[in-house]
Amino acid sequence: MIEWFKKKQKTAEKTGVYARLKNSLQKTRNQLGSKLNKLLRGQEQLTPAILEEIESLLISADLGIDTAQMIMQEINLAITHDKNQPNQNTSQFIKNIIKQKLQDIWLPCSSQLYLHHAPFVILMIGINGSGKTTTIGKLAYQFQQQGKKVMLVAGDTFRAAAIDQLQELGKRNQIPVIAQHIGADSASVIYDGLQAAISRNVDIVLIDTAGRLHTHTNLMNELKKIKRIMQKLEITAPHETMLILDASIGMNSIKQVHEFHNAIGVTGITMTKMDGTAKGGVLFSIMQKFCIPVRYLGVGEEIGDLRLFDAEQFVTAIFDTDD
């Protein structure tokens, strides 16, 4: 009976939200959680060589050098003050310290999206291929399920596919889409979209923008122009400037956050493509450096595969290993 119950429990976990998150963090979990277990198994003393290896594991899991060094300082401090440490479960002792420090990074910067204005304007920004348009579709679906009146604006006028994709999303979910022809002035389209949202008493406006390299000055200046144009209609817009990051690029995300934040002011982050190859550990480093809230994680291709970010659950999943 006990074995049967365990099998049923595992089946339920595999189909749950937590299981999806755990699977999406497979690479980070293998790089940090599993290797840490192997390194510390049977160890009663934390020698300098083992401590050096722990730091290497933290860095290889895309936590970044600064975050790794901060954690190591805490570990060394704990070893110095806890004379009974060698008699404890060494692996659990170290993991508890790491978990606590990672959660401490997030606590002062963690918040969910608060829809404090109507229309609430969300400007989606990021590089090419990061998943902006797909994320707009998922967000629109979630807001619609909450009973919100949603509008989409096709501000990416450089790609015909982006306009078509947004219009198809709108048609499928009966959501109005403001769009013009390919090559139209993006700021003009967005101005028209915001004007329409105000006149139609829309709750939430999701604005797509063209993917741009964070190193391209002219394209970054265009984002500033878009913001200025919006503020002619609504001085507080955009109410959320959401940067979409691709989880597969790891530490390269740091440079993107830095450049976009300097250019326009990022207020929230969504990390997409959180599959088994994702380098999700970089979120710790982003949070430590910029203290920008992580709003959502994209854990799959389905319309419902956009999850609210939960720092405690995220950290737990990294260390939830089978070994």
Helices and strands as residue ranges (DSSP letters): H 2-14, H 17-24, H 26-28, I 29-34, H 35-40, H 48-60, H 65-81, G 85-87, H 90-106, G 107-109, E 120-125, H 132-145, E 150-154, H 160-173, E 177-178, H 186-199, E 204-208, H 217-233, E 240-246, G 247-249, H 252-264, E 268-272, H 282-290, E 294-298, E 306-308, H 311-318
